[in-house]
Amino acid sequence: MVFLRRTLLLRYLLLSAMLALLLFVSSFWLPQGGARECGSPWQPCLSFYHQKPAPPWAPEQWVEPDGALSLIKECPGQSFQASHLLLYLKSSLANDDDILLEPYLKSWDQLLKFMESLGPMVSFFSQKVQEKVVLIRELSLRHNAEANGKPAGLQTPEAFGLKAGAYRSVRSMMEAELKADMVNFSYRTDSGCRTLLRLHRSLLWLKLMLEGLAEGPDENGQYKTPGELSRDAYKVALAPHHPWVLRQAAEFVFLALPERQYFLQLVCVQNQQEATPILRIIIHALTLVHTRTQQLLAERDMLDLP
């Protein structure tokens, strides 16, 4: 037992050291550039990644299955709560052709808790996501402060304008930032629109990973491991926008992910049969939010912002 613990400890220390080295090297590149920015020795093109079609059980409109609320329980003793995530995702869709930013970012607060529950190695992804969530909130604070003639630092997060004003919704944010020349289609700017695009891609990664967890075993009765599912989802959603160095660093994250049973416990179930209907409810909500965000970004030709 002692030998096994030492072996596992050495393994995680080695993975952590190698990931830290790759992250240091990768800091010299801008992460998540446009997918078209490839072809150099440091960033080969990835032409073989294709997004999966929507699963047949995912309807196009919000349909809450009978007994959905009773299926998704509060999980005592953990920060991530699937019921809270579902509530915020549903609230973000309150407008028919828009995404409300306050519940959208609160959805990300829950997804960050989910990611952080998977261990310290996942900080490779969660840290970048956290920075983007904070940036949109800071942009809203700054905009409201300027509009009201008050210093941004004197406002509280609860009053930073996501319920009204320019940053109330995705559509209003796009209109305000385009009007203020905050968005550039040729080079990087720290705009809310560019930041939203990066969150949008990360949401696809998580959605695809959960779709894999909801699937049954293969013809041999074997389930894919969470590491394999995360890798497959990453290849579709994020790898085409990452330089080679970051793609190599991501491999160490997949190796360190916990077993499938740990993921099931995060939604308060004990087996795959109990998990599948709950995961499908969450995936459905993620799909609706992702699809609507995709449409809003496409309307403004923002799907390839540098």
N, C-alpha and C positions, 0 to 999 in steps of 0.2 A: 504493500500500500504506500509506504514512504517512497519507494523507488518510483511508483507510478505518478505520485504527486510531483516529485522532482522532475520527472520527464515532461509532464504537462506544463510545469512552470517554465522549464527551459524552452519548450516549444513556443509559448506565448511571448517570452522575453525575446527570442530570436525573431519572431514575426514582428513584434513591436519595433525592434531596432531597425529591421529592414524597411518597415513602413515609414519610420521616422526619416530614414535616409532618403527614401524616394520622395517623400513630401518636401524635404528640404530642397532637393534638386528640382522638383516640379514647381517650386515657388518662383522660378525664373520664367515660367510660362503663364500666360493668362488662361485660367481654366474655362472650359465650356465655351470655346469659340464657335463660330459657325461651322456647320458640318462640311461646308465647301472648302474650308481652310485646311487642305491636306495635300499630300504629295511630296513633302520633304522627307529626308531620312529620319527626322525626329517625330514626324506625324504621318505615317502611311495612311492612305485612304482605306475606308472600310465600306466597301460597296455591297457587302453580303448581308447587311443587317436589314431586316424587314419586320415591321410591326405586325403582331398577330391580329387577325380580325376579331371583332367583338364576339364574345361567347354567345351562343344562341339563347341563353337564359337571361341576357341583359336587355331589358326593354328600353325604349328611347325616352320614356317619360318617367317621372317619379311615381313609382307604385310601391307602396309600403305593404309587404306581405302580411297576411293575417298572422297575428301573434309575434310580429317582429320585435316589439318592445319586450315581450316576455322572454324571447330567445336570448337577447343581449342583456346580460346581467352586469351589475356593478361588481368589480373585482376588488375585494378588500386587500389592503396592503400593497397596492401598486399604483404608480402614478398614471400610467396609461389606462384610459377607460374607453372602450369601444362605443359605449352608449353616448358619451360626450362627443366623440368624433362624428358619429352619425348625426347628432343634433346640429352641430356646426356646419357640416356639409349640406344638410337639408336647408338650413337657414340661409346659406350663401346663395341659394337658388331662388330666393323669394321674388326677385324680379324675373319676368319671363325671358328677357333677352339680355341679361346682364349677370354679373357675379358681384355680390356685396363683399367688400374687402374685409370688414371687421370679422364676420364669421369665417371667411376664407382663411384669414391668418390665424384665427383661433383653432381651425382645423389643423393647421400646420403645427400649432403648439402641441396638440395631441399626437400628431404623427412624429414629432421630435421626441416626445416621451416614449413612443413605441420604439423608435430607432435607438435611443439611449439605453433602453432596457435590454438590448441585444449585446451589450458589452462595449468596452472602451475602444475596440478596433473600429467600430462603426462610426466613431467620431470623424473618421475620414470623410464621411458623407454629411453627418449631422451638423458638424461645425460650419460647413459652407451654407447649409440650409438655414441655420440659425442666423448667420450674418445677413442673409437675404431678407428674412422676415423682419429683422431689426431695421434694415435699411428702409423698407417701405414705410414702417411706422415712423422712422425719423423724418423721412420726406414729408409725411403727412403733418407731423408736428411743426416742421419748418414752414410749410405752406400756410398752415393755420395761424402761426405766429406772425408771419408777414402780413396776412390778410387782416389780422386783428391789431396789428401794431404792438405786439408783445414779444419779449424774448422767448425763444423756443424752450429754454431751460426752465421757465416758470410754469409750464403746463405739465399736467400729469398725464400718464399714458391713457387713463380712462377718458381724457378729454381731447385726444389727438385727432379728432375730426373724421374718423372712419364712419360715423353715423350720418354725417352731413358734409357738404363741401366737395372739393375737388377729388378727394381720396375716399369718397363714399363707396364707389364701385369701380370695377375695372374700366367700364366705358367712360366714366367721368374722369378717371385718372389719365386715360389715354388722350382724351380731348384737351385736358389742362396741360399735360406735358408737351404735346405737339404744339399747342399755342405758345408755350413758353420756350420753344426750341430746346427742350431738354433731351429729346430723342434724336439720335443721329444714326442713319442707316449705313454709314461708311466706317465709323470707328466707335470704340467703346465709350459710353457715358454711363454714369451711375444713376440712371433714371429708374423710376418705378416700373416702366414698361419692360426694359431689359431685364430687370430683376424678376419680374413676374414670369417672363419666358423661362428663366432658369428654374424657378420653382415649378413651373408647368412640366418641364422635362423630368424633374425629380419625382413629381407626382405620378407620372407615367411609370417610372421605375418601380415605385412602391405598389402601384396597382397591378402591374404585370407579375410581380413577385407574389402578391396575395392570390392572384388567379392561379398560379402554380400550386400554391398551398391548398387551394380549394379543390384541385383536381384529384381524381382517384389514382390508384396504382396503375402501372403499365401492364402489359400482357403477361409479364412474369410475376405480377403481384408485388412489384417493388415501387416504392415512392422515391421521387427525386429528393435529394437533400436540400435544405434551405440554401446552402452555399451554391449548389448547382442552379437552383431557381433564381437566386439573386444574380448570378453570372449571366444567365440567359436574358433576364430582364434588363440588366445593365447594357448588354450588347445592343439591344433595341433602342433604349431610351437615352442613354448618356454617353456610351462609348463613341458614337459618331461625332460627338462634340468635344471630346477630350483628347489632348495630345497623348502620344505614345507613353510617356512617362507616367501620367496619371492612370492610364489603363493598366499598366503593370502594377502600380501601387494598389489598385482596386482588387487585384487577385488575392492579395494577402488578407483583405477584409473578408472575402468569400470563404477562405480557408478557416477563419476564426469564428464563423457564425455558429450559434448553438444548434442543437438537434431540433427536429420537427416538433417533438413533444413540448419543447419550451415555448415555441410559437403558439401552440394550441392553448397553453396555460395562460397566455396573455389575453385571450378572449374568454377565459374562465370555462374551458371545456377540457375533457380528459381524453377524447379520442377523435378520429377523423370524421366519423359519422355525425357527431355533435358539431364539429367545427364547420363543415361544409356549408350548411344553410346560413350560419352567421357570417362567414366570410363572403358569401355571395351577396348578402345585404349590403355589406360595407363596400364591396367591389362595385356594386350597382351605383351607389352614391358617388364613389370616386369617378366612375365612368361618366356620369352626368356632368359633374363639375369639370372634368378634364375636357369633355367634348365641347361644352359651352365656352370654356376659356380658349380652346383651339379655334373656334369660330370667331371669337372677338379678336384674337391676334391675327388671324388670316384676313379679316376685314380691313385691317390697317397695314397689311403686308409686314407684320412684325415677327414672323416665325423664324427669321434668320438674322435677327439683330446681332451685330458683332459684340 
